[in-house]
Amino acid sequence: MKTSQIFWGFFLITIGSLYLLEKYVTLNIDWELIWNFWPVIIIFAGLALILKGTFIKPVVNILFGILVGLLVFGFFNDTFDGISRHHRHNFSSESDDVSRNDYKVEYPENVSHVNLTFDAGAGSFYIEGTTDKLIEGYSEGEYKDYSVDNSQKDSVAWVNIQLGKTGKSFFNNNIKNKFELSLNEKPTWNLNFNIGAAKSNFDLRPFKIKNLVINTGASKTKIKLGDKTDLTYVNIEMGAAALTIYIPENSGCKVKGDMVLMSKQLKDFDKNGKGYYITKNYNTATKKIIIDIDGGVSSFKIKRY
């Protein structure tokens, strides 16, 4: 059998299988995120040329066909707002399992610094808006049972938010996990997020962020940073992820880390010979942001505002 026939065979099998699955089972997949990794096609095309005539070539063509099938299906699924999406239930449907839980921690006036840790699996996570509480938020979906623990010593508070065991499987229909969080503007913050496959949008512009640590798997993440502190340190470890960070125009920014396989868009940055990227105003800016990033095959953008 020709290797081209193997490619087209697995390509069609993948698209047909995904169509049937999407028709009868709700797939908890961010197709837009998957499409961001189209450069992998170029890598497989190169491997197919290098390995031409070897016994490994059919295996590469099988994987190549499956990958292209995923990307093509994901593209059309996202463009047309989902294939057979009318089979799905709305997120706000009145289901016994889909409900909302509210969480809050009161703000002690003597607290000037907060260490917040957030541990969760797959889902959608947001930081939006301010509150007169220390934190305030809610969860929705089948994965809604979080524990919120807090403690305080002198002027420092610790808050731990963790997703509990649900007993549910991702193979159940319409699995949803959403958590939206608001923070208090007054204290400084250390934020630590450990999340799995996720879509996240963190608007941190109103807050005094000292440190931001994000460990994530396959995800699509947007972070908006402000200039409320003289120095903000960001550490990000990603799997297959698409990351966009918005930083103020007046802030100086340095980016370093393992970015060999990343698709990067770093407008207004200069590459330094020591292996990092730096904005032209970094040395003169009174507000600075340092980003340390480590990831696999990823898409990384920094936008100024």
Helices and strands as residue ranges (DSSP letters): H 3-24, H 31-35, H 39-50, H 57-79, G 85-87, E 99-105, E 113-119, E 123-130, E 135-141, E 146-153, E 156-163, E 177-183, E 188-195, E 198-204, E 208-216, E 219-225, E 231-238, E 241-247, E 252-258, E 263-266, E 269-271, E 276-279, E 288-295, E 299-304
